Amino acid sequence: MEEKTSILIVDDNISLCKTMSFILKRKGYDVSIAKDGMEALSRAKDDPYDFIFMDIKMPLMNGVETYKRIKKIRPDSIVIMMTAYAVDELIQEAIKEGAYGILYKPLDMDNVLSLIEKARESKEGGFILVVDDDPGTTLTLRNILSKRGNIVGIAHMGEEAISLAHEREYDVIIIDMKLPTINGLETYLAIKKIDPKIVAIMMTGFPQEMGDLVEAALTKNAYTCLYKPLDIDLLLKLIDNILKLRKE
């Protein structure tokens, strides 16, 4: 018998939790409820949920902080944030940390169910970290890669990327060579010490200025270097090939 997909709903609005739970259970999912971040942490320690729907604005501990803590316990859980408020900073922080998506209240349950099915397919994708100080580039790549079933984290500085690499094992890291503090090569080498098997795709919009660093990265077994503006089709083919090889 196939095991049911497990879902945890975390929200201090108990009425919303019960409504979501009722609908999702009728669709065949195994659903649990937590009224706040601490209860969610306790439940996550006991059970490996496939999906977690997390309200961003909660008392005591907000949803993003709860997500960060749960990620250390259950890095494979797919987390979808929910909000009824304009909390742009928290939303961006959640996305950077690798949250699968954001749902806005009042929830459209058809969208919820559709997102669950897409997220289930994402288990066939990979964990990818995009490192670039340009927010436009990181968000664009995240949107494209997420739609293809990958879970994508974002970092805007090398130190930030290194910190994330300590917390989660990524399949692929896409690193811009020109970063504001430590450069892309230094970032790659530091992450490679954490995970020697990491596959890194370097990128740059300054081929002449960054030429020596690119060559050094390739010498240290970086997978390749792509030049901006990026050929997205080529990038996607490279990532598909990398993920296929890692699963064999």
Phi, psi and omega in degrees: 000132182290134180288138181291146172291130184261139183227135173247127176254124183241110182196139177282353174273095186295327179299316178297317180302314182294321179295312178300316182299316181300313182293315183292323177296322178294336177274000175099009180270152175268112192241135172236162183233142171228136186272348179201177185296320182295319177294323178298316178300316180298316180292321180295328177295325184275328187225137178273084182293141176288320183225144175230121173264118191238118173293138182283316186260103179226156178290156177073300181220122184288170185295327181291316178296320176299316179300316180302319181288319179295324181301328179288332180273315185231074183296341182271350178292137176270121185250129179240122183275151178230145178202150173247004188240160175276088182239065188302318182296317179292323178297314180296322179295319179296318179296317180299324182284351176106014176302142186291322182188179181233132174245139182255137179276152357294138185289139169265109187294334174296320177293322178300311182295321178297319181294323177298316181295319177295320181292326176299321178293333182295341177296342178273350179272211182222175175263122185234137175245126177255124184241110180199139180280357177268110182301326179297317179295314182296317181291321178298313180295320178300314181298316181294313184289325179295322180295341178263017173090015178259152172259122193240128172256160183230139171223142182254353177221157181299317181299323179295318179296319179297318178298317179295324179294334175290330186271331185215145175273119180262148176281318183221139172238126178256116190237125172287140183287328185256101180244161189292331181246266173280145185279177183297324178296312179299321178298312180300314182295323178293318179291325179296330176292326178287316182224094183299340182269001184300143176254121184243132171252117179273156176213153179200150173257007183231071186300324181284312181296323185263006186306314181294321179292321177299312181299320179294321179296317179294324177297329179269021172076023166299146188296312178190177173232130177252149183251140179279148356295137188292142169275099187297320179300318178295316179301315181295321177296318179299315181295318178301317180295317180298312181296323177298316180293323182290335181271348181282000000 
